[in-house]
Amino acid sequence: MDRRCLIGLAALALAACGGAPPTPTPEANGLRYGRLAFTPCALTAMRQSVEAQCATLQVPEDHDRPDGRRIGLAVAWIPARGEPAEDPIVFIAGGPGQSAREAYPLLHDALADARRTRHVLLVDARGTGGSHRLQCDPDEGLEALLESSAEANARFAADCRKALAAKADLRRYTTTDHVRDLERVREAVGAPRLNLLGVSYGTRVAQQYAKRHPQHVRTVTLDSVVPNSLVLGQEHARNLDAALQAQFARCRADAGCRRNLGDPAAHLAALRTRLQQGGLAPVRYRDPVDGQWREEVPRYGHLAALLRLYAYQPQAAAVLPWLLHEAAQGRYESLLAQSRLLYADLGDAIALGMQLSVLCTEDAPELRADPADAGRVLGPEFVAFTLAQCAQWPKGTRPADFRAPLRGDLPVLAISGEHDPVTPPRYGHDVVRHLRNGRHLVLPGQGHSVLAVGCMPKLFAQFLERADARSLDAGCLQRLQPVPPFAGAYGWEP
């Protein structure tokens, strides 16, 4: 390091030193990273709280019209635990519609080794979290889902569009806009290169950024991979059915589950027919969020959403044989209560307006009904409802090479859960085959979002240090085991 940078460690010339540790700014009682002045804040998710530094960066809503409306990007910074390298980790959340700052606390402990030498930067994608959040009425969205009609979903999208159009140009909240925002943040903090960490939809953002700005990327980690070529939503029904069948097979292979709960696939088939026929009486159950008693008619939408979201994580998927058994016996209380809990969490976590801006611009033009979906849990309705909503939503523009795969020499580590119901391992294989320095690891028995599982945090930290995925000794992952299915209301049999 030359003398100018040594001096800069104690001054404000941080950008010139390419990522030297920030120094306190007494006038703000906080810290400065490049041009951004941060103040202390706390990031909280599911009772986990992380001390951080927060700032806001103003950017044009339309990057091609810099004199137009401006919006604030919510940025958070978790300083490195030791002497920092010049290239921070940038965590990119999923969804689309999830806030990086709200999602990060669940990953904080998993990044402990990586944070020894690197800062973590979080940028809420425009339209999410603290970055000009675009949220529709979650209760109206829930009712449209449960009503299971294209008309209800179109009405929901039209109402949301009217509510948000006064404060946002809904064409400007896409992946491409987020990529341009990330580049503005990189410039503002003065980091010469970034270590991108994308999860689920965030892997699409990471690939698009790396494609546009390869000179500013040191490594790319893709957790639960979305290939650029994938039309989001097109294969959700197919992938979910494959994951459920694998889970049901584990129940049939487990003596206790098979004896006590029977065949979950048979229960699902019977339950689907019963719920789709309708005519059931209202069921009284206790709301797991506020503890109040509710009364509701069980509908197929309750079951489909529960199956889809519970399948994401092995611990939740293990409960499905018991939930299906209970509902098949006419006991719907647990099904309704768990569905209510999921809807509440999802409504808080996902900015539906931003999600529609992404899906309707980037995916809806290629989304097609698949006749094979008629026999699957999500059915053809998932595609039909998305198209109905997008018919009401303004469309942005998508780069001509958006679907082209990421290529080149960048070090890329892709990781997938063996039983992921939304981004199965074949997606990771598809991405890595185009990358000369890429590697794909599949975690046995696991579901969606797997960076925090087993020895994966240490492998991630090693990848950051070496910038070489192929040199990792990933044998430790083979110790992972699938979660056994429940054999009754009290879990697994001893």
Buried (B, 14 or more C-beta within 10 A) or exposed (E): EEEEBEEBBEEEBBBBBBBBBBBEBEEEEBBBBBBBBBEEBEBEBEEEEBEBBBBBBEBBBBBEEEEEEEBBBBBBBBBBBEEBBBBBBBBBBBBBBBBBBBBBBBBBEBBEBBBBBBBBBBBBBBBBBBBBBBBBBBEBBBBBBBBBBBEBBBBBBBBBBEBBEEEBBBBBBBBBBBBBBBBBBBBBBBBEBBBBBBBBBBBBBBBBBBBBBBEBBBBBBBBBBBBBEBBBBBBBBBBBBBBBEBBBEBBBEBEBBBEBBBBBBEBBEEBBEBBEEEEEEEBEBBBBEEEEEBEBBBBBBBBBBBBBBBBBBBEBBBBBBBBBBBBBEEEBBBBBBBBBBBBBEBBEBBBBBBBBBBBBBBBBEEBEBBEEBEEBBBBBBBBBBBBBBBBBBBBBEBBEEBBEBBEBEBBBBBBBBBBBBBBBBEBBBBBBEBBEBBBBBBBBBBBBBBBBBBBBBBBBBBBBBEBBBEEBEBEEBEEBEBBBBBBBEEEBBE
